[in-house]
């Protein structure tokens, strides 16, 4: 008898469906056994840090910074007009929410609300920063400046915190500043040319 196996009478190889199912079952069982050990190792490493690493917190560029300042002042304006400060509070960082109720925010902004200053005018001019935005903590930066408007400019000092993948309001101070209108007749001083 010929010991060579005819091509038609060969046994199925490793690519046969029965072998594929068996291999998949073995892989699944071994994975199921190893998962609890991996989960236990991860649990032993402790809680992950709440703060993402510094490389994950983008530093806002000048346009993003202006948008943060504008949108915050507009949120205050909407709250002043509607008398509802809960939206301003809810869109802010958790620390801001803990320290400020809607009622305390209404009291805080009562001076601006009662003077009927239209804060939406800040959209007409770019902010003028009194100093460069600075990082005060790993996840918090401060920005100060002024919206130069006539007759009343708006001074701002704001803190933003990186939380849930975005910069959120952490602290705010808005102050109206009366601007003196200067007419040419009131100041007839001649300027000397600048030295070059």
Protein Blocks (a to p, Z undefined) as FASTA:
>chain_A
ZZbdcfklpccdfkbmklmmmmmmmmmmmmmmmmmmmmmmmmmnopadfbdcfklmccdd
fklmmmmmmmmmmmmmmmmmnopaklmmmmmcfklmmmpcfklmmmmmmmmmmnopafkl
mmmpccddfbdcddfbfkbccddddddddfbdcddddddddeehiacdfbdcdddddddd
ddfklmmcccddddZZ
